[in-house]
């Protein structure tokens, strides 16, 4: 697929371009109208909610919207080398009350638009509700920043915004599909297949020097965290494994099992965070979800007949950007 450094080469008509609040980047209106993903037309966010009772928004996969259910991810100016943002609520005020989810009140995942870079970090919130983190991005290019959080008294949300880092940038296609990843002397093997619109079991086995790792350490309350991003629009799925440390039956490796559901056929990049010997590492995979389970959530229907979007993974709280084993 031919791509360009501008968001228009990637976004598939889903959202307006948002500038960066990173270093010398420029910030555009973070609450510009977003596309109605069911019909492929740009519509005012509030008008879509009013006309559909929120249906159009709630069925869009996580991370495709900068504003959802009245909450908005709003980057703010920051010194060079720092990224800062706020979450505003339905009343337009900055939100300062968040519930802990997986040992943190805010998870920030950043990925370059061509999926050649990824980081999972945890910003710190100031008293005024501004979240700040040092240098979460890598090489120049357009990055997607995902804020994954639970407002106190509300439902889990994943909001996303694009950040442009100036400099020479040549987009690369996702790596070929693979079942094995190597990182810092560790090998992670993946077993299982993604199935659009259906729950799939994925088992990841961690070894080091040919020896299974049986003493994985808890990280954010689990032995592994898995993020899946759909190539093209970066639809976001954050899944967690079966069991939890200390529950009496979950073993600390070598296997970590997840149950996840992707919204459509297509190519996905998977990022597994795991901790061993006091260090968190990330193993990366490319998988293809084959088959057709109806029009993809977040994509226009492929025929003239009215159809409903394919189901997306949820954790029981109503956010299609989350899933749990």
C-alpha positions as CSV (number, residue, x, y, z in Angstrom):
1,X,0.0,0.0,0.0
2,X,1.4,3.4,-0.9
3,X,1.6,5.6,2.1
4,X,2.6,9.2,3.0
5,X,3.8,10.9,6.1
6,X,0.5,12.8,6.4
7,X,-2.5,11.3,8.2
8,X,-4.5,11.3,5.0
9,X,-2.3,8.4,3.8
10,X,-3.4,6.2,6.7
11,X,-6.7,7.3,8.2
12,X,-9.1,5.8,5.7
13,X,-11.4,8.7,6.2
14,X,-12.0,8.1,9.9
15,X,-10.7,11.3,11.5
16,X,-9.3,14.8,11.0
17,X,-5.6,15.4,11.4
18,X,-4.5,16.4,14.9
19,X,-1.2,18.2,15.3
20,X,1.4,17.4,18.0
21,X,1.9,18.9,21.4
22,X,5.4,17.4,21.4
23,X,8.5,19.6,21.1
24,X,8.1,21.8,18.1
25,X,5.0,20.0,16.8
26,X,1.8,22.0,16.3
27,X,-1.5,21.2,17.9
28,X,-4.8,21.3,16.0
29,X,-8.3,21.2,17.5
30,X,-8.5,17.9,19.4
31,X,-12.2,17.8,19.3
32,X,-12.8,18.3,15.6
33,X,-15.7,16.3,14.0
34,X,-15.0,12.6,13.5
35,X,-16.2,10.2,10.9
36,X,-19.4,8.2,11.4
37,X,-17.7,4.9,11.0
38,X,-20.9,3.0,10.0
39,X,-21.5,5.1,7.0
40,X,-18.1,6.5,6.1
41,X,-19.3,10.1,6.3
42,X,-18.0,12.8,8.6
43,X,-20.5,13.9,11.1
44,X,-20.6,16.1,14.2
45,X,-19.9,13.9,17.2
46,X,-22.7,15.3,19.3
47,X,-25.2,15.1,16.5
48,X,-24.4,11.5,15.9
49,X,-24.9,10.7,19.5
50,X,-28.3,12.5,19.5
51,X,-29.5,10.9,16.3
52,X,-28.4,7.3,17.3
53,X,-28.5,7.3,21.0
54,X,-24.7,6.8,21.0
55,X,-24.9,3.6,19.0
56,X,-22.5,4.9,16.3
57,X,-19.8,5.8,18.8
58,X,-20.1,2.8,21.1
59,X,-19.6,0.3,18.2
60,X,-16.4,1.9,16.9
61,X,-13.3,0.0,18.0
62,X,-11.2,1.6,20.7
63,X,-8.7,4.3,19.9
64,X,-10.3,5.6,16.7
65,X,-12.0,8.5,18.4
66,X,-10.5,11.5,20.2
67,X,-13.9,12.1,21.9
68,X,-16.3,9.5,23.2
69,X,-19.2,9.6,25.6
70,X,-18.5,13.2,26.4
71,X,-14.8,12.5,27.3
72,X,-12.1,14.1,25.2
73,X,-8.3,13.5,24.9
74,X,-6.8,17.0,24.6
75,X,-3.0,17.4,24.1
76,X,-1.6,20.6,25.6
77,X,1.7,22.5,24.9
78,X,4.7,20.9,26.5
79,X,8.5,21.5,26.6
80,X,10.6,19.7,24.0
81,X,11.0,16.0,24.8
82,X,7.7,15.8,26.8
83,X,4.2,14.9,25.9
84,X,1.3,16.4,27.9
85,X,-2.5,16.1,27.7
86,X,-5.7,16.4,29.7
87,X,-8.9,14.5,29.7
88,X,-12.0,16.7,29.6
89,X,-15.4,15.5,30.7
90,X,-19.0,15.9,29.5
91,X,-19.1,19.3,31.3
92,X,-16.0,20.5,29.4
93,X,-13.9,20.6,32.6
94,X,-10.6,18.8,33.1
95,X,-11.1,15.4,34.7
96,X,-9.0,14.7,37.8
97,X,-10.7,11.6,39.3
98,X,-9.7,8.3,37.7
99,X,-10.0,4.7,38.9
100,X,-7.0,2.3,38.9
101,X,-7.0,-0.3,36.2
102,X,-4.1,-2.8,36.1
103,X,-2.3,-0.9,38.9
104,X,-2.4,2.5,37.1
105,X,-4.8,5.3,36.6
106,X,-3.6,6.1,33.1
107,X,-2.0,3.9,30.4
108,X,-0.5,5.7,27.4
109,X,0.3,3.5,24.4
110,X,2.0,5.1,21.4
111,X,2.5,3.6,18.0
112,X,3.8,5.0,14.8
113,X,1.3,5.0,12.0
114,X,3.2,2.5,9.9
115,X,3.4,0.2,13.1
116,X,7.2,0.3,13.1
117,X,7.4,1.8,16.6
118,X,5.5,1.0,19.9
119,X,5.7,2.0,23.6
120,X,3.5,1.5,26.6
121,X,4.2,4.1,29.3
122,X,2.5,5.6,32.4
123,X,2.2,9.4,32.7
124,X,2.0,11.2,35.9
125,X,-0.9,13.6,36.7
126,X,-0.4,17.0,38.2
127,X,-2.9,18.6,40.5
128,X,-4.6,20.5,37.7
129,X,-5.3,17.2,35.8
130,X,-2.5,17.5,33.3
131,X,-0.8,14.2,32.5
132,X,2.9,14.4,31.5
133,X,5.4,11.9,30.3
134,X,9.0,12.3,29.0
135,X,9.8,11.4,25.4
136,X,7.2,8.6,24.7
137,X,7.8,8.8,20.9
138,X,10.7,7.6,18.8
139,X,11.7,8.4,15.3
140,X,10.1,11.1,13.1
141,X,6.7,10.4,11.6
142,X,3.1,10.4,12.5
143,X,2.3,8.6,15.8
144,X,-0.9,7.6,17.4
145,X,-1.2,8.2,21.1
146,X,-3.8,6.1,22.9
147,X,-5.0,7.1,26.4
148,X,-6.5,4.1,28.2
149,X,-8.3,5.0,31.4
150,X,-11.4,4.7,33.6
151,X,-13.0,7.9,34.8
152,X,-14.3,7.5,38.3
153,X,-17.9,6.4,38.2
154,X,-17.7,5.8,34.4
155,X,-16.8,3.1,31.9
156,X,-13.3,2.2,30.6
157,X,-12.3,4.3,27.6
158,X,-9.6,4.3,25.0
159,X,-9.2,7.7,23.2
160,X,-6.7,8.4,20.4
161,X,-5.0,11.4,18.9
162,X,-2.3,11.8,16.2
163,X,1.1,13.4,16.9
164,X,3.4,14.5,14.1
165,X,7.2,14.4,14.8
166,X,9.1,16.5,12.3
167,X,12.0,15.0,10.3
168,X,12.7,12.6,7.5
169,X,10.3,9.7,7.5
170,X,9.8,6.8,5.1
171,X,6.8,4.6,6.0
172,X,7.4,0.9,6.0
173,X,4.9,-1.9,5.5
174,X,4.2,-4.1,8.5
175,X,6.7,-7.0,8.8
176,X,5.6,-10.4,7.4
177,X,3.4,-12.6,9.5
178,X,5.4,-14.5,12.1
179,X,4.8,-16.9,14.9
180,X,8.1,-16.3,16.7
181,X,9.6,-13.1,18.1
182,X,13.0,-12.5,19.7
183,X,13.9,-9.7,22.1
184,X,17.0,-9.3,24.3
185,X,17.8,-13.0,24.1
186,X,14.3,-14.1,24.8
187,X,12.2,-16.1,22.3
188,X,8.4,-15.8,22.4
189,X,6.3,-18.3,20.3
190,X,2.7,-17.6,19.5
191,X,0.1,-20.3,19.0
192,X,-3.5,-19.6,17.8
193,X,-5.3,-17.6,15.1
194,X,-7.2,-14.4,15.1
195,X,-10.9,-14.8,13.9
196,X,-12.9,-11.7,13.0
197,X,-16.0,-11.3,15.0
198,X,-15.3,-14.3,17.2
199,X,-13.2,-15.0,20.4
200,X,-9.8,-16.5,19.7
201,X,-7.4,-18.2,22.1
202,X,-3.8,-17.0,21.8
203,X,-1.0,-18.7,23.8
204,X,2.4,-17.1,24.0
205,X,5.3,-19.2,25.3
206,X,8.4,-17.4,26.7
207,X,11.9,-19.1,26.6
208,X,15.5,-17.9,27.0
209,X,18.4,-19.7,25.5
210,X,16.1,-22.7,24.7
211,X,15.0,-23.0,28.3
212,X,11.3,-22.2,29.2
213,X,10.9,-19.2,31.5
214,X,8.9,-20.3,34.5
215,X,9.5,-17.3,36.8
216,X,7.9,-14.4,34.9
217,X,7.3,-11.5,37.3
218,X,4.0,-9.7,37.8
219,X,3.8,-6.5,35.8
220,X,0.7,-4.2,36.3
221,X,-1.0,-7.1,38.0
222,X,-0.5,-9.7,35.3
223,X,2.1,-12.0,33.7
224,X,1.6,-10.4,30.4
225,X,-0.2,-7.5,28.6
226,X,-1.2,-7.8,24.9
227,X,-2.1,-4.9,22.6
228,X,-3.4,-5.5,19.1
229,X,-3.5,-2.8,16.5
230,X,-5.2,-3.1,13.1
231,X,-3.0,-2.0,10.2
232,X,-4.4,1.0,8.3
233,X,-6.5,2.7,10.9
234,X,-4.9,1.4,14.1
235,X,-8.1,0.1,15.7
236,X,-7.0,-0.7,19.3
237,X,-7.5,-3.8,21.4
238,X,-6.0,-4.2,24.8
239,X,-6.4,-7.7,26.2
240,X,-5.2,-9.4,29.4
241,X,-4.4,-13.0,30.1
242,X,-6.2,-15.8,31.9
243,X,-5.8,-15.7,35.6
244,X,-3.7,-13.4,37.7
245,X,-0.6,-13.7,39.9
246,X,-1.4,-15.1,43.4
247,X,-4.7,-16.6,42.5
248,X,-3.5,-20.1,43.4
249,X,-3.6,-21.6,39.9
250,X,-2.0,-19.2,37.4
251,X,1.6,-20.2,36.7
252,X,4.3,-17.6,36.1
253,X,5.2,-19.0,32.7
254,X,6.3,-20.2,30.3
255,X,2.9,-19.9,28.8
256,X,0.6,-16.8,29.0
257,X,-2.9,-17.3,27.4
258,X,-5.2,-14.6,26.1
259,X,-8.7,-14.6,24.7
260,X,-9.3,-11.8,22.2
261,X,-11.6,-10.8,19.5
262,X,-10.7,-8.6,16.5
263,X,-13.4,-6.6,14.7
264,X,-12.6,-7.5,11.1
265,X,-10.4,-9.5,8.7
266,X,-7.0,-7.9,8.0
267,X,-3.5,-7.5,9.3
268,X,-2.8,-6.9,13.0
269,X,0.3,-6.1,14.9
270,X,0.5,-7.7,18.4
271,X,2.7,-6.4,21.2
272,X,3.3,-8.5,24.3
273,X,4.7,-6.8,27.4
274,X,6.3,-9.2,29.9
275,X,8.6,-8.8,32.8
276,X,11.5,-11.0,33.8
277,X,14.7,-10.4,35.9
278,X,13.3,-7.0,36.7
279,X,13.0,-5.7,33.2
280,X,9.9,-5.3,31.0
281,X,10.4,-6.4,27.4
282,X,8.1,-6.2,24.4
283,X,7.7,-9.0,21.8
284,X,6.1,-8.0,18.5
285,X,4.2,-10.2,16.0
286,X,2.2,-9.7,12.8
287,X,-0.9,-11.9,12.3
288,X,-3.6,-12.0,9.7
289,X,-7.2,-12.5,10.6
290,X,-8.7,-14.3,7.6
291,X,-12.3,-14.6,6.6
292,X,-15.2,-12.2,6.6
293,X,-17.6,-11.7,9.5
294,X,-19.6,-8.9,8.0
295,X,-18.5,-5.3,7.4
296,X,-15.7,-4.3,9.8
297,X,-16.5,-2.1,12.7
298,X,-15.1,1.2,11.8
299,X,-15.4,0.6,8.1
300,X,-18.2,1.3,5.5
301,X,-20.6,-1.4,4.5
302,X,-19.5,-3.3,1.4
303,X,-23.0,-3.4,-0.2
304,X,-26.0,-1.2,-0.5
305,X,-28.0,-3.2,2.0
306,X,-28.1,-1.8,5.6
307,X,-25.9,-3.9,7.9
308,X,-24.7,-3.8,11.5
309,X,-21.0,-3.5,12.3
310,X,-19.2,-6.7,13.3
311,X,-19.0,-7.2,17.1
312,X,-15.9,-6.0,18.8
313,X,-14.1,-7.2,21.9
314,X,-15.3,-5.8,25.2
315,X,-14.5,-6.4,28.9
316,X,-18.1,-6.3,30.0
317,X,-18.0,-2.5,30.6
318,X,-19.0,-1.4,27.2
319,X,-15.6,-0.3,25.7
320,X,-14.7,-2.2,22.5
321,X,-11.1,-1.2,23.0
322,X,-10.7,-3.6,26.0
323,X,-10.8,-7.3,26.5
324,X,-9.9,-9.7,29.3
325,X,-9.2,-13.3,29.6
